[in-house]
Amino acid sequence: MQVTETLNDGLKRGYQITVTAAELEKTVTEKLLEAQPEIEMKGFRKGKVPMAMLRKQFGPRVLGDAMQDAVDGAMKEHFEKTGDRPAMQPKVEMEGGENWKEGDDVIVNVSYEALPEIPEVDLSDVKLEKLVVKAEEAAVAEALENLAKTAQSFEDRRKGSKAKEGDQVVIDFEGFLGDEPFEGGKGEKYPLVLGSNSFIPGFEDQLVGAKAGDDVEVKVTFPAEYGAAHLAGQEATFKCHVHEVKAPKAAELDDELAKKFGAEDLEGLKKQIAERLEAEYQGAARAILKRGLLDVLDAKVKFDLPPSLVEAEAHQIAHQLYHEEHPDDHGHDHGAMEPTDEHNKLAERRVRLGLLLAELGRKQEIEVTDAEFTQAVLNQARQYPGQERAFFEFVQQNPQMQQQLRAPIFEDKVVDFIVNGAKVAEKEVSKEDLQKAIEALDEV
């Protein structure tokens, strides 16, 4: 077997691997001799099938395996010898292709982009600022009032009062397409909160001003993307009878409300709210701290980047931004997104920092534990209620998905390692200042 370098330009590498016909023949014979004692064939005892018959029946398949093993072995030996790590899956092309025939040498051309050598980076002088926000009484009070609204009840309005947005109307309704009622369009004594947008667009608006005892005809058009195909885009009339009109009544801010949310008393609930708010603030502050760290690292190192990785990342960024700007377009038939100079610049930063963090993590032997990975899968599975088992099976069978789940955990652990060794100064700020800092991240 012979390996000849054909390209060495920057990070681009090319090699030609030649496996002679004699080497292949020797490997095929060895494999057949190894398997012969276990092979049975009609008319022959086990292990006594002639080599000529074995070669005729199993030779082509064994030859294919021998070719693959030879190329794989040569590639493995090459990477161990050179220390190269391909940025992406190497491109492998066999000369002759379908015209190759048994007895010919096998010549394979391999090309790839090598990951660059990551320079040593001095982390001893890294200085970072960590924003700290305390849960102010006003924020706790606002959160407490919002909780009270979710626990609100409704009480009868004065007789003859007209319903307004926020009120609850108790109605009977029946839907018609033309003169014919349709399945699933009927309900009795349904409590509908006006302004909740829980019914078809336009339905609730037409009940504003209704009084108890009124009969109201509501005319609506079902959305074109409505779940029931026979109703999508159809004009419908709902005949409604209003039984009651009720006004919202916020829950009292007392110990009873606290108990509904799992606290012993109102003070305990306030403490829980404060802790939750500060946990949210800490999450936002960490994002700002991490951006600051990445900015520091980006300024510290420069090295050549594999063009294929940058190109793939730039297209991913362009695709992601397109869907952020077109949230109603859920498909992928919009054609290729052509990256801009801004996309390419951001892609270079992401690839550079990704490679640097990966190298730092590798040197520190940082790994994602089984427990951490399992928790990530559990968190992701919660987004698919009722299909958790199917999601687990999908992850088990999909190495790419496994990597997508492991990558952010690994990155966060590397970030934590660097932050723990850095000089971090805490700065107490207001919730508003923290919000402005988060918004500034989105502008970069």
C-alpha positions in Angstrom: 0.0 0.0 0.0 1.3 3.4 -0.9 0.1 6.9 0.4 1.2 9.9 -1.7 0.6 13.5 -0.8 -1.1 15.4 -3.7 -2.1 18.7 -2.0 -0.7 20.7 1.0 -2.1 24.3 0.8 -2.9 26.0 4.0 -5.3 23.7 5.7 -6.2 21.8 2.5 -4.8 18.3 2.2 -4.9 15.7 -0.5 -3.6 12.2 -0.6 -3.7 9.3 -3.1 -3.9 5.8 -1.6 -2.9 2.9 -3.8 -3.7 -0.7 -2.8 -2.2 -3.2 -5.3 -4.1 -6.1 -6.7 -1.7 -8.5 -5.1 -2.4 -7.0 -1.6 -6.1 -7.3 -2.2 -5.8 -10.9 -3.3 -3.7 -11.8 -0.3 -6.3 -10.2 2.1 -9.2 -11.9 0.3 -7.5 -15.3 0.6 -6.7 -14.7 4.3 -10.3 -13.8 5.1 -11.7 -16.8 3.2 -9.3 -19.2 4.9 -10.3 -17.7 8.3 -14.0 -18.2 7.5 -13.7 -21.7 5.8 -13.9 -23.8 9.0 -17.4 -22.4 9.9 -18.9 -22.5 6.4 -21.5 -25.1 5.4 -22.7 -25.7 1.9 -25.0 -28.3 0.3 -23.0 -31.4 -0.6 -20.0 -30.6 1.6 -19.4 -31.1 5.3 -18.8 -28.1 7.5 -15.4 -26.7 7.0 -14.7 -28.8 3.8 -16.1 -26.5 1.1 -13.4 -26.1 -1.6 -11.6 -22.7 -1.7 -12.6 -22.3 -5.4 -16.3 -22.5 -4.5 -15.9 -20.2 -1.5 -14.1 -17.7 -3.8 -16.9 -17.9 -6.4 -19.7 -17.5 -3.9 -18.2 -15.1 -1.3 -15.3 -13.6 -3.2 -16.9 -10.4 -4.5 -18.3 -9.5 -1.1 -15.0 -10.3 0.7 -13.2 -8.3 -1.9 -15.4 -5.3 -1.2 -14.8 -5.6 2.5 -11.0 -5.9 1.9 -11.0 -2.7 -0.2 -12.9 -0.8 2.5 -10.7 -2.2 5.3 -7.6 -1.3 3.4 -8.6 2.3 2.7 -10.0 2.8 6.3 -6.7 1.3 7.7 -4.6 3.6 5.6 -6.7 6.6 6.6 -6.4 5.7 10.3 -2.7 5.2 10.1 -2.3 8.5 8.2 -4.2 10.5 10.9 -2.3 8.8 13.7 1.0 9.6 12.0 0.4 13.2 10.9 -1.9 14.2 13.9 -4.3 15.8 11.4 -7.9 16.1 12.5 -10.3 16.7 9.5 -12.6 19.7 9.9 -15.4 17.8 8.1 -15.8 14.3 6.7 -13.0 13.6 4.2 -14.0 13.4 0.5 -13.1 9.9 -0.8 -13.1 9.1 -4.6 -12.1 5.9 -6.2 -10.4 6.2 -9.6 -12.1 4.2 -12.3 -15.4 4.1 -10.4 -17.8 1.6 -12.0 -15.2 0.7 -14.6 -12.9 -0.8 -12.0 -12.5 -4.6 -12.3 -11.1 -7.3 -10.2 -7.3 -7.6 -10.8 -6.8 -3.9 -11.0 -5.0 -1.9 -8.4 -7.3 0.3 -6.2 -6.4 4.0 -6.3 -8.4 6.3 -4.0 -8.1 10.1 -3.8 -8.7 11.6 -0.4 -9.1 15.3 0.3 -10.0 17.2 3.4 -9.4 20.4 5.4 -7.4 19.9 8.5 -8.3 21.5 11.8 -5.7 24.2 12.5 -3.1 24.2 15.3 -4.7 26.2 18.1 -2.1 28.6 19.7 -1.6 28.6 23.4 -3.7 31.4 25.0 -2.8 33.1 28.3 -5.9 33.1 30.5 -4.1 34.5 33.6 -5.0 38.1 32.8 -8.7 37.6 31.9 -10.8 40.3 33.7 -14.6 40.1 33.6 -17.5 42.0 35.0 -20.5 40.2 36.5 -23.7 42.1 36.8 -25.7 41.5 40.0 -29.4 42.4 40.3 -31.4 42.2 43.5 -35.1 41.5 43.5 -36.6 44.8 44.4 -39.9 45.1 46.3 -41.6 46.7 43.3 -40.7 43.8 41.1 -41.9 41.2 43.7 -45.1 43.2 44.1 -45.7 43.2 40.3 -45.1 39.5 40.0 -47.4 38.9 43.0 -50.2 40.9 41.3 -49.7 38.9 38.1 -50.1 35.7 40.1 -53.3 37.1 41.7 -54.7 37.7 38.2 -54.1 34.1 37.2 -56.0 33.0 40.3 -58.8 35.5 39.7 -62.5 34.6 40.0 -65.6 36.1 38.4 -68.7 37.5 40.0 -72.1 38.5 38.5 -72.3 42.0 37.2 -75.3 44.1 38.1 -78.4 43.0 36.1 -78.5 44.6 32.7 -74.7 45.4 32.6 -73.1 45.1 29.2 -70.1 42.8 28.8 -66.7 44.4 28.2 -63.3 43.1 27.5 -61.9 41.1 30.5 -65.4 40.0 31.5 -66.5 36.4 31.4 -69.7 35.6 29.5 -71.4 32.3 30.0 -72.9 31.3 26.6 -74.6 28.6 24.6 -73.4 28.6 21.0 -74.0 26.6 17.8 -72.1 27.1 14.6 -73.5 27.0 11.0 -72.0 26.8 7.5 -74.9 28.4 5.6 -78.0 26.8 7.1 -76.3 23.6 8.2 -74.8 23.1 11.6 -71.3 21.6 11.6 -69.8 19.0 13.9 -67.9 20.3 16.9 -69.4 23.8 16.6 -71.8 23.5 19.6 -71.3 24.2 23.3 -73.5 24.9 26.4 -72.9 27.2 29.3 -69.3 27.8 28.1 -67.4 30.4 30.2 -65.6 32.6 27.7 -63.3 35.5 28.9 -63.6 38.3 26.4 -60.1 39.3 25.1 -58.6 35.9 25.9 -58.3 35.2 22.1 -59.3 31.6 22.9 -61.9 31.5 20.1 -61.7 32.2 16.4 -60.4 35.8 15.6 -63.3 38.2 15.7 -65.6 36.0 17.7 -65.1 37.6 21.1 -65.2 41.1 19.8 -68.8 40.6 18.7 -69.9 39.7 22.2 -68.7 43.0 23.8 -71.7 45.0 24.8 -74.0 41.9 25.2 -76.2 41.5 28.3 -77.4 38.5 30.2 -80.4 37.1 28.2 -79.3 38.4 24.9 -79.2 36.3 21.7 -76.3 37.3 19.5 -75.3 36.2 16.0 -71.6 36.1 15.5 -70.2 35.9 12.0 -66.6 34.8 11.5 -64.2 33.4 8.9 -62.1 30.4 9.9 -58.4 31.0 9.3 -57.0 29.4 6.2 -54.6 27.3 8.3 -57.4 26.1 10.6 -56.8 22.6 11.9 -60.1 21.1 10.6 -59.7 21.1 6.8 -63.5 21.2 6.2 -63.7 24.5 8.1 -60.5 26.2 7.0 -61.2 29.5 5.2 -65.0 29.0 5.6 -67.4 31.7 6.6 -69.6 30.6 9.6 -72.3 32.0 11.8 -72.6 31.2 15.5 -75.9 31.6 17.2 -75.1 32.5 20.8 -77.3 32.9 23.9 -75.8 34.8 26.8 -76.7 33.4 30.2 -74.5 35.5 32.5 -72.1 38.4 32.4 -69.4 38.3 35.1 -66.8 40.7 36.1 -63.2 39.7 37.0 -62.3 39.8 40.7 -58.6 39.5 41.5 -57.6 37.1 44.2 -56.8 38.6 47.6 -53.1 38.9 48.4 -53.2 36.8 51.5 -52.0 33.5 52.9 -54.8 31.6 51.1 -53.4 32.8 47.7 -49.9 31.7 48.9 -51.1 28.2 49.7 -52.5 27.9 46.1 -49.0 28.3 44.8 -47.4 25.9 47.3 -46.1 28.4 49.9 -46.9 28.3 53.6 -48.0 32.0 53.8 -47.8 35.2 51.9 -44.2 36.0 53.2 -43.1 32.6 52.0 -44.6 33.3 48.5 -42.9 36.6 48.3 -39.6 34.9 49.2 -40.2 32.3 46.4 -40.9 35.0 43.9 -37.8 37.0 44.9 -35.7 33.8 44.5 -37.2 33.1 41.1 -36.6 36.6 39.9 -33.0 36.6 41.0 -32.5 33.3 39.3 -33.8 34.9 36.1 -31.5 37.9 36.6 -28.5 35.5 37.2 -29.3 33.7 33.9 -29.3 37.0 32.0 -26.2 38.2 33.8 -24.4 35.0 32.9 -25.2 35.5 29.2 -23.7 39.0 29.4 -20.6 37.6 31.3 -20.2 34.9 28.7 -20.3 37.4 25.8 -17.7 39.5 27.6 -15.5 36.4 27.9 -15.9 35.5 24.3 -15.0 39.0 23.3 -11.8 38.8 25.3 -10.9 35.4 23.8 -11.6 36.6 20.3 -9.2 39.5 20.7 -6.5 37.2 22.1 -6.2 34.6 19.3 -6.0 34.5 15.6 -5.4 31.5 13.4 -6.3 30.1 10.0 -9.9 28.7 9.8 -11.1 25.8 7.6 -13.1 27.5 4.8 -15.7 24.6 4.8 -16.6 25.2 8.4 -16.9 28.9 7.9 -19.0 28.5 4.8 -21.3 26.0 6.6 -21.7 28.3 9.6 -22.4 31.3 7.4 -25.2 29.5 5.6 -26.6 28.4 8.9 -26.6 31.9 10.2 -28.3 33.2 7.0 -30.9 30.5 7.2 -31.6 31.2 10.9 -31.9 34.9 10.4 -34.3 34.4 7.5 -36.7 32.4 9.7 -36.4 35.0 12.5 -37.4 37.7 10.0 -40.2 35.4 8.5 -41.7 33.6 11.5 -44.7 32.4 9.5 -42.5 30.5 7.0 -41.9 27.1 8.6 -40.8 25.3 5.5 -37.4 24.9 3.9 -38.4 25.4 0.2 -37.3 29.0 0.1 -34.1 28.2 -1.7 -30.5 28.7 -0.6 -29.8 31.8 1.6 -26.8 33.6 0.3 -24.6 34.8 3.2 -23.7 38.4 3.4 -20.3 39.8 4.4 -21.7 40.3 7.9 -22.8 36.7 8.0 -19.4 35.5 7.0 -17.7 37.8 9.6 -19.9 36.4 12.3 -19.3 32.8 11.1 -15.5 33.3 11.3 -15.9 34.5 14.9 -18.1 31.6 15.9 -15.9 29.0 14.2 -12.7 30.5 15.8 -14.2 30.6 19.3 -15.7 27.2 18.9 -12.4 25.6 17.9 -10.6 27.5 20.7 -13.1 26.4 23.4 -13.0 22.8 22.1 -9.2 22.8 22.4 -9.2 24.3 25.8 -11.8 21.7 26.9 -9.7 18.9 25.4 -6.6 19.9 27.2 -8.4 20.2 30.5 -10.1 16.8 29.8 -13.5 18.4 30.3 -16.3 16.0 29.4 -20.1 15.9 29.4 -21.2 13.3 32.0 -23.9 10.7 31.3 -26.1 12.4 34.0 -25.7 15.8 32.3 -26.5 14.4 28.9 -29.6 12.5 30.2 -30.9 15.7 31.9 -30.5 17.5 28.6 -32.5 14.8 26.8 -35.2 15.0 29.5 -35.4 18.8 29.1 -35.7 18.6 25.4 -38.3 15.7 25.6 -40.6 17.9 27.6 -41.2 19.9 24.5 -43.0 16.9 23.0 -45.7 15.9 25.5 -47.0 12.4 24.9 -44.1 11.6 22.6 -41.2 11.5 25.1 -40.4 7.8 24.4 -40.3 8.4 20.7 -37.9 11.4 21.2 -35.6 9.3 23.4 -35.5 6.6 20.7 -34.8 9.2 18.1 -31.8 10.6 20.1 -30.4 7.1 20.7 -30.4 6.4 17.0 -29.1 9.8 15.9 -25.4 10.6 16.7 -25.8 14.1 15.2 -28.7 14.9 17.6 -26.6 13.6 20.5 -23.8 16.0 19.5 -26.2 18.9 19.3 -27.3 18.2 22.9 -23.8 17.7 24.2 -22.2 20.7 22.5 -23.8 23.5 24.6 -23.2 21.6 27.9 -19.5 21.1 27.0 -19.2 24.8 26.0 -20.7 26.0 29.2 -18.4 23.8 31.2 -15.4 25.2 29.4 -16.7 28.7 30.0 -17.1 27.9 33.7 -13.5 26.6 33.9 -12.2 29.9 32.4 -14.4 32.1 34.6 -13.4 30.3 37.7 -9.8 31.2 37.0 -10.5 34.8 35.9 -10.6 38.0 37.9 -14.3 38.7 38.1 -15.6 42.0 39.6 -19.2 42.1 40.6 -21.3 45.2 39.8 -24.7 45.7 41.3 -27.2 47.3 38.7 -30.9 47.8 38.4 -33.2 45.5 36.5 -33.6 48.1 33.8 -29.8 48.3 33.3 -29.6 44.5 33.0 -32.4 44.6 30.4 -30.5 47.3 28.4 -27.3 45.1 28.6 -29.3 42.1 27.3 -30.8 44.1 24.4 -27.3 45.3 23.5 -26.2 41.7 23.0 -28.9 41.2 20.4 -27.6 44.3 18.5 -24.1 42.8 18.0 
